[in-house]
Amino acid sequence: PDLLATGKPLHWTECLSFLADMPRWYIYVSYFFDYDVTMIIRTFPEERARRLLNRHLRHVNNNPRASILPVDIGEFQVEYLPHKEFRVRRKGCHWRIISDVGQFFQTSFLKTLEKWDIGTSEEREMIAKGKAMRSEFTEHTKEIEAYNALECVLLESLMHEFREEIGRAH
C-alpha cells in the first residue's frame, strides 16, 4: 500500500506491517526519523521498547563485544540506531531499512530544501505551511495528504541531488 491512514492513531502492528511490506528493492530514507520511531514504539509493550532503546541489553550472551540482537515483537524483528537507521522485518524475511538522512544536513528540512534549491518557492512555502500546522493535525485531510506527498517528492529530489553531488566529488 502507498498510504497508511486509518483516521485514528496508528498502532505498532500497523506501522511495522506497512514498513515490513514495502518493496525491498528501494532505498528508503527519512529526514530526522527519530520522532517517527518514537511515535511507533510508544505503542510497544514497555519491555520491548526498553530493549529496543537500550542496545546494551541485546548483546549475544551479554558479551559487550558480541553482536547485538534485534528485538522480537509479535511476528516482527526491529533494530534501531538513533539518528542513523530503523530496521524492520517479518521474522525470517529481508530487512527493510529506513536511513535517517537528516544528520547529513544538520538543519531543518525546509532550510535544506532552500540551501539545495530543491522544489519551487511555492512548494517550499507549502512545506513551511504544513510544518507550521503539524500541531493542529487532528484528522486525515486531503490537505495533509498533499503536504505529506510533497514532502516525499522533495525528499526524493534532495537525495537524488545529494547522490549526484557525492558522485561528482569522487
PyMOL commands that set and color helices and strands:
alter all, ss='L'
color gray80, all
select helices_A, chain A and resi 12-20+34-41+46-53+55-58+60-62+102-105+109-115+121-136+142-169
alter helices_A, ss='H'
color red, helices_A
select strands_A, chain A and resi 28-30+71-73+76-81+85-90+96-100
alter strands_A, ss='S'
color yellow, strands_A
deselect
rebuild
show_as cartoon
